[in-house]
Amino acid sequence: MAAIFENPPQSGSNYEPLGAAELVDHDGRTLRLKAGSTIVEISALAPDLFRVGAFPDGSPPRYDSEAIVKQDWGPAEVSMERSGGRITLSTSAVAAHVSLDPLRISFVDASGRALAADDEELGMGFSRRPDADVFTQPLGPAPRLYKRREEGERYFGCGERTSGLEKTGSYQIFWNVDPPLGHTASFNNLYTSIPFSLSMTSGRAHGLLFDNPGRVEFDLALEDEGRAYYGAEGGNLVYYVFCGPTPRDVLDRYTELTGRTPMPPLWSLGNQQCRYSYMDEAEVREIARGFREQDIPCDVIYLDIHYMDGYRVFTWNDERFPDPDKLTSDLWEEGFRVVTIVDPGVKVDEDYPVYTEGRERDLFCKTRENEEFHNVVWPGMCAFPDFTNPETREWWGENHRALIDRGVAGIWCDMNEPALFVPHGATMPGDAVHPGGPDGEARRHAQVHNAYGSLMARSVREGLLRLRPNERPFVITRAGYAGLQRHALQWTGDNTSWWEHLWMSMPQLQNLGLSGVAWTGVDVGGFWGDTNAELLARFTEFGAFQPFWRNHSALGTRRQEPWAFGEPYTSVCRKMLKLRQRLLPYLYSLFEECHRTGAPILRPLLFEYPEDETTYTADDEFLLGDALLVAPITRPGIEHRHVYLPRGCWYHYWTGERFDGPAHILVHAPLGEPPLYLRANTAVPMGPDASHTGESVDPLTLLLHPTEGAGESSLYEDAGDGFGYEDGEYSRRTLSCEESAGSVTVRVGAREGSFVPQRQQLRLEVRGFGSAPESVAANGEGVESSYDEVAGILALPLGETGDAITVEILR
Ligand code: MIG
């Protein structure tokens, strides 16, 4: 197999920046220029979003991409000015300056901040390979883009990465692979590629998406600290600049362009248990029983590859799982859903209809000699669906009937880099052919490689929507490309049961969140290798706060169900999983915010406190929404750690102790009490104790720590599944809290939307009272409240009518 083309980053051979350009045409929003035989277009899509495309050798501009969901941006208010050798394209927020000789593009926002300016010397252009062979030729010239690094500019994002949060001074490769037997912090590319960087410059953010699904490389001020390089092996030079100025603005616009995370079914936020594999029906039932006996909440159990007949996708192994219908319906009675794994490899087998049908309908990938492309994965020799073909996607989606009709609730897409076994750790060669592009155009694998996983996930989501139109699909993917968030959640693949990987989970998930992928999780406990009691307990202390929570481990490793190590570890896991269960109303509200605005659920501190540069390196702590700060213990035998608290007032969740940020503190965190801080005046909605999400809804508690000042949050609810919320069947209430001169005012806004929760009781739990309050009134009238002297907690019932409630408390 041909080696992947080495694209030397900054000092490559045969690189020629585009030279002098002339204006050919312009409409309301786009400048069209010509530099030699290259067409360059610069478009203002929105006041803070620009797109640049360069198309060499007379090839026509095109922007269709698996990453992009929004092509039509409606009317634009853009003005164009020309003076001498310079054209300026201005929106209300940003001006794009284009110097014509040589062609260089830069952006300046209304505050005068320069961002994403072309490097004066290197600009953008193409590198041509005289040595192009059959493998590289279809890719054409290699696009390159060089941006000046502004003073103090620091880089983040880049999707699923190993190592720390900040990516300044790093080299990033975007090429989906399945690293055999796990990865370490020195690995570069993993399963997913999101060629997007988020820059922070003195508190202000901008982003750059380099939209090319082939092999892409970034050099973020490594070789030259004065510039960043974005380049690909071939294909288009198309990039988008998101001007911010806050990280929230960047993510909002980025997810408008590439798609938002869909609303999840509520049950999928519950605890989930997996293993490679629960081998048969008896074992699955035993695990389910274990959760209920141990009084540990759980909503989902997984079936890994052994449920299939000889690993043939869309089949069942009759010996291990003789009656899947009965199994899934019995589990359902106990409050469990079943999720099954699906791999892309289809066994080459004349007696297997999935294969013969795929072959007859010509839905598989080909070799360059136009034969069916084969390689070995679990089932033995396999063919691989050409997911670029809409017909393949529809067919693949339809095949899920074999699982859905057996009561399976969700689908887990694995091995979709695609991962191949020959040679070990391989993926499809770059010269393999995807014959069925939507435009009837065949593409080389190298041109679409990183999109393969997203396209598979897309076919599953679309298939589930056709099979069960009234249910929200639950789809997990391992591989994907920019925009994958609109099809599936991402789990980060095969980590190892190491303390280092517990720590690394944080920067991994934070950078995914900064790259539009907010519904994420790592394998809790670690996948490869044997976990141990303390590691599992500490992993669970962290994992309870992930958007997607799943404990998963590999074949042949030590068991790691939450009760695997006995006391005190089982109790720690139980406590954390119960806490997560109680946090679901809060988490669900965050998912809705994410669905609406692209704001990550698990956030780096810099997302909320961009002006505070101390947060830029805070990669061993994170925020869940804006009300909770989590700082897990990630070392063995340690009970103390440093925590950075950003500005504002924070309360230690377990002790109620108050801290005023910004501050560096040392915290005591014995097993079972991971450092967790509640932001003052920000209500956190919490449900009751429950063994799974369907169990109980009463009461809903608004947990609050008031202090001098004010804060706001919100509670979002809907049916928890289905699409009624799109027609207004949801309930949103604002929650605000204000304290001044010893008087606390809590307001629960009137319900917006037509959804009426089943619940009967809403209660307020106000913490931090040194003595019983002098008076408590709701809507002007005295109310029964209870005061717990030891804990300093005041609790009172609030009516559940949906009307606005104002509570006044005098300390
Ligand atoms: O080659 O299906 O990342 O979660 O348990 C291993 C077996 C294939 C890799 C996935 C892992 C899963 C395993 N799969």
Boltz pocket constraint, residues with backbone or C-beta under 6 A from the ligand:
constraints:
  - pocket:
      binder: B
      contacts: [[A, 275], [A, 276], [A, 304], [A, 305], [A, 341], [A, 414], [A, 415], [A, 478], [A, 493], [A, 494], [A, 552], [A, 553], [A, 554]]
      max_distance: 6.0
